[in-house]
Amino acid sequence: MANAHGPVTAYPTGSTGAVSPARQLADPGDPNTYWGPWGIAFDIAGNAYAQSFLSDATTFVYPPGATTPGRMFRVAGPDSRAVAVDTAGYAYVATGQAEAAISVAAPGARGTAANLYTVPAVRQIPLDESGFYPWPSVLTTDTSGHVIAAVARSTGNAVEFFNGGPSGGAAPVRVIAGPHTGLGSCSSTCDQLAVAYSAFTGRLYVAVSQGQQTHVNVYAGTASGDAAPVRVISGSATGLAGKVVTGIAGSQVDGTIFVLTKAAAFSSPGSILAFDRLADGNTPPRRTFTDAGTGLVDGLGIAVSFVR
């Protein structure tokens, strides 16, 4: 769990009720870095990538079990809102102050304090956004070598798939968009999106924050165009109605989908709802939990580690 003004906190996936963190990653206080976690991701080796927002937009990489980062880098910024890592180790950082884009850092990227930990981007991918709407959890990767971005647009929100790595093109290879997708739009009001791909189920999960109609869409892993979701988690029993979703993630152990819901993105208590991988319709979560001390007031992006 990335907490915007606090540590990155970790909880057992079977948690229920009010619990305390099993692990915390605090600001290491290194010179020329900025600590303000919005995004969190894990690579296949279990390294945790904590992505700061604003200022130097540092990415802090923590080895499994470590409480201090093993390396740090800054591939783009400021206003870096999300991070994702593919199976080859390429890191993808979504920025957006000047233009909405994904900057790609090479595997093992490591900067130094003298230049704000800046490393060269091996590639930059433009995003088709109508404006800049800062939100965490807008990036994920799949098992087919794609980086996947949730895009807010006044003409209708979209999910865009790009070939990953250092040499893919600037145009998406696949786009989910259209009136049947249930992705909402970002015009007079903005239906913010959070996205996660589950290697366990092969499905794509997109949370659409839409007031009383907030829902989670489940798509086939190969969905494209104006594709309707194969399942929609929505309704009064789900705990989603009237909430915003700032984070969504899937377990690679049993396919459980974890959804962070809040009344508002910032300075508002939150809860993590754990849904069965086959959840559909107006079904309640299997369990719900929050932080006993903080109430997840600063909680934003979430991720689930496969490494125990």
C-alpha positions, -999 to 999 in steps of 0.1 A, spaced: 0 0 0 14 34 -11 6 61 15 10 96 0 23 112 33 36 82 51 53 48 47 45 20 23 27 -5 44 21 -43 39 -6 -65 52 -13 -102 50 -36 -110 21 -60 -128 45 -65 -98 67 -99 -89 80 -112 -60 102 -88 -35 116 -52 -47 114 -16 -34 118 10 -35 91 32 -66 89 59 -45 72 66 -8 66 90 10 42 97 45 54 113 75 38 150 66 36 159 102 38 185 100 11 198 133 -3 182 148 -34 152 124 -32 115 132 -26 93 108 -7 56 109 -16 44 74 -26 15 72 -50 23 40 -68 36 6 -57 45 -25 -79 65 -57 -76 87 -74 -101 90 -112 -104 119 -113 -79 97 -97 -53 115 -63 -54 91 -35 -44 90 -3 -65 76 27 -46 68 56 -69 68 92 -56 46 119 -70 56 156 -75 91 171 -72 119 147 -81 95 119 -86 119 93 -73 114 55 -78 126 36 -47 134 -1 -52 134 -23 -21 147 -59 -22 125 -85 -5 126 -81 32 147 -50 31 137 -17 49 160 5 29 161 8 -9 187 -11 -28 186 14 -56 168 45 -67 162 62 -100 143 90 -116 133 83 -152 107 111 -156 89 138 -136 75 157 -120 40 144 -113 48 107 -117 17 89 -106 21 52 -112 47 25 -118 46 -10 -133 73 -36 -140 73 -63 -166 87 -98 -165 119 -87 -182 125 -60 -156 116 -29 -175 100 -3 -153 72 19 -167 64 53 -150 34 73 -159 38 111 -159 17 139 -171 24 175 -161 37 186 -195 23 158 -215 8 124 -206 33 97 -212 49 65 -200 87 66 -196 105 33 -197 135 26 -175 160 -2 -182 162 -33 -160 183 -25 -129 182 13 -135 202 31 -108 209 68 -104 231 88 -82 224 117 -58 245 141 -78 220 142 -107 188 136 -87 191 99 -95 181 106 -131 186 78 -156 179 80 -193 146 67 -206 151 39 -231 118 49 -246 88 72 -241 52 62 -249 26 90 -254 -8 85 -239 -41 96 -255 -55 117 -226 -77 147 -229 -59 165 -200 -39 157 -169 -60 140 -142 -36 128 -115 -47 93 -102 -27 63 -90 -30 27 -103 -33 37 -140 -6 12 -151 -2 -26 -152 16 -52 -173 4 -85 -187 22 -118 -194 23 -111 -232 48 -83 -230 24 -54 -229 23 -23 -207 -14 -13 -201 -26 22 -193 -59 34 -181 -66 67 -200 -91 94 -190 -107 111 -220 -135 136 -225 -147 115 -255 -148 83 -235 -123 66 -212 -101 39 -226 -76 12 -218 -45 12 -241 -21 -17 -247 14 -10 -259 42 -34 -268 66 -33 -239 104 -31 -237 128 -7 -254 117 -8 -290 79 -9 -292 60 17 -312 44 49 -300 9 37 -311 -12 13 -290 -14 -22 -304 -49 -26 -289 -75 -3 -273 -106 -10 -253 -130 19 -258 -166 26 -267 -201 28 -253 -203 -9 -245 -172 -10 -224 -186 6 -193 -154 27 -188 -172 61 -184 -157 94 -194 -138 124 -181 -156 155 -192 -178 177 -169 -172 150 -142 -143 126 -143 -149 88 -140 -114 79 -128 -99 45 -137 -77 20 -119 -64 -10 -137 -48 -44 -129 -40 -75 -149 -41 -109 -132 -17 -136 -144 -37 -161 -123 -70 -156 -142 -57 -140 -175 -83 -113 -170 -81 -75 -170 -98 -57 -141 -107 -20 -144 -123 -1 -115 -145 28 -127 -151 55 -100 -186 67 -109 -203 79 -77 -232 56 -67 -224 35 -98 -188 28 -90 -180 -7 -103 -152 -31 -113 -153 -44 -149 -137 -77 -158 -125 -82 -193 -111 -111 -213 -73 -108 -215 -76 -104 -253 -105 -78 -252 -103 -51 -278 -124 -23 -293 -159 -17 -280 -159 -49 -258 -184 -54 -231 -169 -68 -198 -175 -104 -192 -184 -96 -156 -192 -64 -136 -190 -61 -98 -215 -35 -89 -243 -27 -65 -252 -18 -29 -238 -51 -14 -204 -47 -29 -192 -17 -8 -183 1 -40 -213 24 -43 -205 61 -35 -168 54 -33 -137 61 -54 -112 34 -61 -76 45 -60 -60 10 -61 -67 -24 -75 -46 -56 -75 -48 -93 -80 -34 -122 -60 -12 -146 -81 -19 -173 -55 -57 -176 -57 -69 -148 -80 -85 -127 -52 -91 -91 -64 -82 -64 -38 -99 -30 -42 -90 1 -22 -121 22 -17 -124 57 -1 -150 84 1 -125 107 -16 -90 101 -29 -72 122 -3 -75 127 35 -103 102 36 -105 68 55 -104 38 33 -110 0 32 -96 -28 11 -123 -51 -2 -113 -86 -12 -135 -101 -39 -135 -137 -51 -119 -141 -86 -153 -151 -100 -172 -123 -83 -200 -109 -104 -229 -85 -100 -242 -73 -66 -220 -96 -45 -203 -87 -12 -166 -89 -8 -153 -121 9 -136 -99 35 -128 -62 43 -99 -47 62 -83 -14 70 -53 -1 90 -61 1 127 -38 31 132 -42 52 100 -76 41 86 -57 42 52 -64 80 51 -34 85 28 -37 52 10 -35 54 -28 -20 26 -50 -19 -10 -40 -1 -42 -52 2 -78 -41 35 -96 -39 38 -132 -50 70 -136 -29 63 -147 6 
